[in-house]
Amino acid sequence: MSIRHGLLALLEQGPRYGSQLRTEFESRTGSTWPLNVGQVYTTLARLERDGLVAPGGEDAAGHTLYAITDTGRAELREWYARPVDRANPPRDELSIKLAMAVGSPDVDIRAVIQAQRHATIKAMQDYTRLKVQALAAVEKGDSRERDDVAWLLVLEQLIFQTEAEARWLDHSESRLVRLSLTAGRRAEPAPPQAAEPAAPQPRAARSPRS
C-alpha cells in the first residue's frame, strides 16, 4: 500500500496537517489500513525531503500545514497512470503458511485449511454487511458521498479477494487429496505372485517282476 501517494492525493485537494491527513485517509479507505500520526509525519518528512510537499503555513489552531508542490503533482499523475507492478507480489502469509505446512509431516494441513476457510467466509460475510451500509450511504447522497463511494470500492475489492481466497482453499484441499491418493497407490505393496505349479517329477522305474 502506498501511503506516500495516498497522502499526495489528499494534499492535492488543499493544504492539510498531519492528524487531518490521517483522519481523511482512514475515512476514504474505511479504516481498512489504519495509520498512526507517527507514520503520517514520517512520510511527510520524506515527501518534503524529496521536494514533493512543502510547509504551507499554519491554520488558526497553530497546526503546521503541508502543501503539494508541482513536482508532487507530477509524481501523483505518474502514479495514477502507472499500473501496479505484479512482478514482485507482496508476501502473503496464508500462502507461506500452507507452503510450510506441506513440508511438515506433523501438521494436519487439512485442519489448517478448514480453520482458514471458516475465517475467510466470516470475513466475506462481514464485508458484505458493510457493503450494504455503504450502498445505503451512497444512495442517501450526503456530504460524504465521495468517501462513501471510495469505501464501497475498497469493500468490493476485499469481497472479491476473499471469494478468490475461498476458491483457492477449496482447490488446495482437492489437490492435496489427489496427491495423497496418488502417494498411497505408490506405497501399496505389489500383490503376491501366484506360485507356479511345480513341474511333474518323473516316476521311478519299477523293477521287473521275477
FILOKE-320876 format. One line per field, with one value per residue (C-alpha): residue number from 1; x, y, z; residue in three letters. Coordinates in Angstrom, 2 decimals, m for minus. Layout:
BEGIN
nufi c(NUM, ...)
c1 c(X, ...)
c2 c(Y, ...)
c3 c(Z, ...)
dose c(ALA, ...)
END
This chain:
BEGIN
nufi c(1, 2, 3, 4, 5, 6, 7, 8, 9, 10, 11, 12, 13, 14, 15, 16, 17, 18, 19, 20, 21, 22, 23, 24, 25, 26, 27, 28, 29, 30, 31, 32, 33, 34, 35, 36, 37, 38, 39, 40, 41, 42, 43, 44, 45, 46, 47, 48, 49, 50, 51, 52, 53, 54, 55, 56, 57, 58, 59, 60, 61, 62, 63, 64, 65, 66, 67, 68, 69, 70, 71, 72, 73, 74, 75, 76, 77, 78, 79, 80, 81, 82, 83, 84, 85, 86, 87, 88, 89, 90, 91, 92, 93, 94, 95, 96, 97, 98, 99, 100, 101, 102, 103, 104, 105, 106, 107, 108, 109, 110, 111, 112, 113, 114, 115, 116, 117, 118, 119, 120, 121, 122, 123, 124, 125, 126, 127, 128, 129, 130, 131, 132, 133, 134, 135, 136, 137, 138, 139, 140, 141, 142, 143, 144, 145, 146, 147, 148, 149, 150, 151, 152, 153, 154, 155, 156, 157, 158, 159, 160, 161, 162, 163, 164, 165, 166, 167, 168, 169, 170, 171, 172, 173, 174, 175, 176, 177, 178, 179, 180, 181, 182, 183, 184, 185, 186, 187, 188, 189, 190, 191, 192, 193, 194, 195, 196, 197, 198, 199, 200, 201, 202, 203, 204, 205, 206, 207, 208, 209, 210)
c1 c(0.00, 1.38, 0.84, 3.17, 0.91, m2.26, m1.12, m0.14, m3.65, m5.20, m2.82, m3.75, m7.14, m5.51, m3.05, m3.56, m1.85, m0.77, m3.69, m6.12, m4.42, m4.67, m8.38, m9.15, m7.05, m8.90, m12.26, m11.54, m10.49, m12.93, m10.06, m9.09, m5.44, m5.28, m2.45, m0.90, 0.19, 3.83, 3.56, 1.95, 4.60, 7.44, 6.02, 5.54, 9.17, 10.28, 7.97, 9.39, 12.94, 12.12, 10.58, 7.06, 5.49, 6.42, 5.30, 2.30, 1.97, m0.32, m4.03, m5.90, m5.14, m1.40, m1.16, 1.64, 0.08, 1.68, 1.04, 1.80, 4.40, 4.41, 6.90, 4.49, 1.62, 3.74, 4.61, 0.94, m0.10, 2.58, 1.36, m2.22, m1.05, 1.35, m0.12, 0.54, 3.63, 2.89, 6.43, 7.24, 3.97, 3.76, 4.33, 1.09, 1.04, m1.58, 0.36, 3.56, 1.74, 0.35, 3.67, 5.41, 2.66, 3.01, 6.59, 5.82, 4.68, 3.40, 0.97, m2.60, m2.79, m6.46, m7.23, m5.25, m7.30, m10.61, m9.79, m8.78, m11.87, m14.09, m12.29, m12.39, m16.12, m16.80, m14.73, m16.67, m19.97, m18.71, m17.58, m20.93, m22.80, m20.56, m21.19, m24.94, m24.33, m22.01, m24.55, m27.24, m24.95, m24.18, m27.87, m28.60, m26.23, m24.94, m21.88, m19.53, m20.64, m17.12, m15.73, m18.64, m18.03, m14.30, m15.10, m17.55, m14.84, m12.43, m15.10, m15.89, m12.19, m12.00, m15.09, m13.63, m10.34, m11.96, m14.09, m10.94, m9.22, m12.10, m11.93, m8.16, m8.56, m11.07, m8.66, m5.74, m7.66, m8.74, m5.18, m3.84, m6.45, m5.48, m1.79, m2.31, m4.29, m1.56, 1.11, m0.96, m1.22, 2.54, 3.15, 0.87, 2.82, 2.57, 0.08, 1.77, 2.57, 0.74, 3.18, 3.88, 2.83, 5.78, 6.95, 5.84, 8.61, 9.37, 8.20, 10.83, 11.15, 9.63, 11.81, 10.86, 8.94, 10.82)
c2 c(0.00, 3.40, 5.75, 8.14, 8.54, 8.41, 11.46, 13.24, 12.61, 14.19, 17.15, 17.80, 18.89, 21.57, 22.06, 19.82, 18.95, 15.52, 14.30, 15.73, 13.65, 10.55, 11.10, 11.70, 8.74, 6.39, 7.90, 7.40, 3.75, 2.86, 2.35, m0.79, 0.28, 2.38, 4.86, 6.40, 10.01, 8.96, 7.18, 10.26, 12.68, 10.33, 10.07, 13.85, 14.36, 12.08, 13.79, 17.17, 15.82, 14.67, 18.03, 16.65, 18.66, 21.86, 23.54, 25.73, 27.89, 27.25, 27.10, 29.10, 26.45, 26.58, 23.27, 23.15, 22.73, 20.88, 21.64, 19.59, 21.00, 20.92, 18.04, 16.26, 16.73, 15.26, 12.31, 11.80, 11.91, 9.34, 7.08, 7.20, 6.34, 3.56, 0.04, m1.67, m3.83, m7.55, m8.70, m8.73, m9.55, m8.80, m11.73, m13.47, m15.07, m17.69, m18.89, m19.12, m20.96, m23.63, m23.98, m24.61, m26.95, m29.17, m29.92, m30.52, m34.10, m33.27, m30.60, m31.50, m29.28, m30.04, m28.72, m25.57, m25.14, m25.72, m23.13, m20.57, m21.27, m20.57, m17.26, m16.29, m16.93, m14.93, m12.03, m12.21, m12.02, m9.03, m7.21, m7.89, m6.36, m3.31, m3.08, m2.88, 0.01, 1.76, 1.41, 2.91, 5.84, 6.42, 6.34, 8.77, 11.24, 13.19, 15.45, 12.44, 10.80, 10.71, 9.00, 6.54, 5.66, 5.21, 2.94, 0.98, 0.33, m0.85, m3.15, m4.69, m5.35, m7.08, m9.16, m10.28, m11.04, m13.22, m15.01, m15.84, m16.97, m19.32, m20.85, m21.24, m23.03, m25.44, m26.04, m26.59, m29.12, m31.03, m31.08, m32.39, m35.15, m36.19, m36.14, m38.21, m40.80, m40.96, m41.33, m44.04, m46.05, m45.82, m47.02, m50.08, m53.36, m55.29, m58.18, m61.53, m63.51, m66.81, m69.66, m71.52, m75.20, m77.47, m79.43, m83.10, m85.33, m88.48, m91.67, m94.10, m97.11, m100.33, m103.33, m106.21, m109.00, m112.13)
c3 c(0.00, m0.95, 1.98, 0.20, m2.82, m0.75, 1.20, m2.01, m3.38, m0.28, m0.36, m3.99, m2.65, m0.50, 2.40, 5.42, 8.69, 9.89, 12.00, 9.44, 6.74, 8.91, 9.53, 5.86, 4.72, 7.09, 6.13, 2.43, 2.94, 5.71, 8.19, 6.30, 6.59, 9.78, 10.15, 13.22, 13.35, 13.53, 10.16, 8.63, 9.83, 8.92, 5.39, 5.19, 6.18, 3.34, 0.87, 1.91, 1.57, m1.98, m2.89, m3.29, m0.48, 1.33, 4.56, 3.80, 6.89, 9.87, 10.46, 13.08, 15.72, 15.05, 13.13, 10.56, 7.12, 4.22, 0.56, m2.55, m4.94, m8.74, m8.52, m6.19, m8.64, m11.43, m9.19, m8.39, m12.07, m12.87, m10.05, m11.32, m14.85, m13.84, m13.44, m10.13, m10.51, m10.08, m10.90, m7.17, m5.41, m1.69, 0.65, 1.52, 4.98, 4.05, 1.00, 3.04, 5.85, 3.51, 1.70, 5.03, 6.26, 3.18, 4.15, 7.84, 8.45, 11.96, 10.70, 9.74, 6.68, 6.08, 9.57, 8.71, 5.53, 7.33, 10.01, 7.38, 5.28, 8.30, 8.94, 5.25, 4.93, 8.11, 6.73, 3.46, 5.37, 7.38, 4.24, 2.60, 5.55, 5.39, 1.64, 2.27, 4.68, 2.22, m0.58, 1.64, 2.44, m1.25, m2.15, 0.65, m1.04, 1.95, 2.07, 2.49, m0.75, m2.26, 0.84, 0.82, m2.84, m2.14, 0.82, m1.33, m3.93, m1.22, 0.24, m3.14, m3.73, m0.33, m1.14, m4.47, m2.71, m0.04, m2.65, m4.60, m1.40, m0.56, m4.06, m3.74, m0.39, m1.96, m4.84, m2.46, m0.41, m3.54, m4.85, m1.54, m1.53, m5.06, m4.21, m1.07, m3.03, m5.67, m3.00, m1.30, m4.51, m4.99, m1.45, m1.72, m1.84, m5.06, m4.91, m4.27, m7.39, m7.70, m7.25, m10.46, m10.33, m9.73, m12.73, m12.52, m11.26, m13.33, m11.69, m10.55, m12.86, m11.47, m11.00, m13.33, m11.65, m11.17)
dose c(MET, SER, ILE, ARG, HIS, GLY, LEU, LEU, ALA, LEU, LEU, GLU, GLN, GLY, PRO, ARG, TYR, GLY, SER, GLN, LEU, ARG, THR, GLU, PHE, GLU, SER, ARG, THR, GLY, SER, THR, TRP, PRO, LEU, ASN, VAL, GLY, GLN, VAL, TYR, THR, THR, LEU, ALA, ARG, LEU, GLU, ARG, ASP, GLY, LEU, VAL, ALA, PRO, GLY, GLY, GLU, ASP, ALA, ALA, GLY, HIS, THR, LEU, TYR, ALA, ILE, THR, ASP, THR, GLY, ARG, ALA, GLU, LEU, ARG, GLU, TRP, TYR, ALA, ARG, PRO, VAL, ASP, ARG, ALA, ASN, PRO, PRO, ARG, ASP, GLU, LEU, SER, ILE, LYS, LEU, ALA, MET, ALA, VAL, GLY, SER, PRO, ASP, VAL, ASP, ILE, ARG, ALA, VAL, ILE, GLN, ALA, GLN, ARG, HIS, ALA, THR, ILE, LYS, ALA, MET, GLN, ASP, TYR, THR, ARG, LEU, LYS, VAL, GLN, ALA, LEU, ALA, ALA, VAL, GLU, LYS, GLY, ASP, SER, ARG, GLU, ARG, ASP, ASP, VAL, ALA, TRP, LEU, LEU, VAL, LEU, GLU, GLN, LEU, ILE, PHE, GLN, THR, GLU, ALA, GLU, ALA, ARG, TRP, LEU, ASP, HIS, SER, GLU, SER, ARG, LEU, VAL, ARG, LEU, SER, LEU, THR, ALA, GLY, ARG, ARG, ALA, GLU, PRO, ALA, PRO, PRO, GLN, ALA, ALA, GLU, PRO, ALA, ALA, PRO, GLN, PRO, ARG, ALA, ALA, ARG, SER, PRO, ARG, SER)
END
